[in-house]
Amino acid sequence: MQNHPDLVKLEQVSVRFGRQETLKNISLSLHDNCITTLIGPNGAGKTTLVRVVLGLIKPTSGSLWCTPGLKVGYMPQKLQIDKTMPLTVKRFLTLGAQNASAALLEKTLDQVGAQHLLMHSFHDLSGGETQRVMLARALLRDPKLLVLDEPVQGVDVNGQTELYALITAIREQRKCGILMISHDLHLVMSSTDHVICLNQHVCCSGHPARVSNDPSFIELFGRSQANAFALYNHQHDHCHDTHGEVIVDHPSLAEKEVITRA
Ligand SMILES: Nc1ncnc2c1ncn2[C@@H]1O[C@H](COP(=O)(O)OP(=O)(O)OP(=O)(O)O)[C@@H](O)[C@H]1O
C-alpha cells in the first residue's frame, strides 16, 4: 500500500498442529496507519494467524518479517482472571505496565472513553466497559501495531458500533497499523482499509468493496452474511476496479447498479 510502510510481512506461512494444517501458504503485509480486518468462519485459523504475527507461534514453514523495534499492543479474545482476586481497573492496567504514570493511565482511559472507571472493580464492568479497558491496556505501550482479537465480543449492537468508531478514531489519532479479527462484516466494512478472508488459506483479500464482489466471499459466508453486506451496501451507485477504486465511466452506470443477493 503506497505511503504506508510495511510493519509486518508474512511470506508463504504455513502452520501445522500434528496432522492438521491450520494455515496454508499465507502471504500478507500489515501497514502503518492502515486497518486490516481478518474475517473467516469458526476454526478458519484467524487466531492462529494473529499468534504468528505476535511471534507466539513459529510457522512450520515460510517466513515472518517485522520492522525492527516494532511495538505491538495486543487485545486478546479472552482473559481468564480469578474473580475472587480483588482487582481495580487501575491495578489491572498497571499489571502489564508497572512504570505507567497516573497521568498516562488517565489519558489512555480518557482516549477510550473510560476515565470514570479507574477505581472500579474490573470484575464488575459491563461487556462494553471491559472491552474499552482491555483496549486501553493494549494502548499503554504506545504501539505502532495494534492487534485486536474480536474486540466487540460480549457487547450489544449499539456498543459494537461505538467501539468500531473508537477503533477508527484511534487509528486516526495515533496513525498506527491495526490488525483486527471480526465476525461483524457489515459493521466492519465501513471502518477497514483492507479485508482478508481466511479459511486456512487466503480466499480473497483487498479493499472491502472488491472483496464483497468476490465469489469466494459469498461461498465462504453464505447467503445470510452476503445479505447483511448487501444491506450495508444498498446505496451503491458506482462500480469499483480490482483495487476498490471507483470506475468513473463504467458501462453499467447507464443503469443504476443492482446489488445481487446470492
Ligand atoms: N495450539 C493448538 N494445538 C492444536 N490445535 C490448535 C491449536 N491452536 C488452534 N488449533 C486448531 O486450529 C484450528 C484453528 O483455530 P483458530 O483458533 O486459529 O481458529 P479461528 O478462526 O480463530 O476460530 P474462531 O472464529 O472460532 O475463534 C482449530 O481447529 C483449532 O482447534
The ligand as a Gaussian input file, in Angstrom:
#p B3LYP/6-31G(d) Opt

LIG

0 1
 N       -2.255000     -24.924000      19.974000
 C       -3.041000     -25.672000      19.207000
 N       -2.885000     -27.014000      19.128000
 C       -3.685000     -27.771000      18.329000
 N       -4.653000     -27.262000      17.547000
 C       -4.845000     -25.943000      17.577000
 C       -4.067000     -25.072000      18.407000
 N       -4.481000     -23.787000      18.216000
 C       -5.500000     -23.859000      17.323000
 N       -5.723000     -25.135000      16.953000
 C       -6.712000     -25.590000      15.967000
 O       -6.550000     -24.833000      14.798000
 C       -7.813000     -24.541000      14.206000
 C       -7.969000     -23.045000      14.004000
 O       -8.119000     -22.441000      15.288000
 P       -8.194000     -20.854000      15.462000
 O       -8.464000     -20.577000      16.904000
 O       -6.995000     -20.238000      14.857000
 O       -9.472000     -20.507000      14.564000
 P      -10.340000     -19.165000      14.498000
 O      -10.546000     -18.845000      13.071000
 O       -9.716000     -18.102000      15.333000
 O      -11.702000     -19.672000      15.140000
 P      -12.855000     -18.881000      15.947000
 O      -13.540000     -17.958000      14.975000
 O      -13.750000     -19.983000      16.378000
 O      -12.215000     -18.144000      17.102000
 C       -8.873000     -25.164000      15.115000
 O       -9.240000     -26.412000      14.591000
 C       -8.142000     -25.310000      16.440000
 O       -8.644000     -26.395000      17.178000

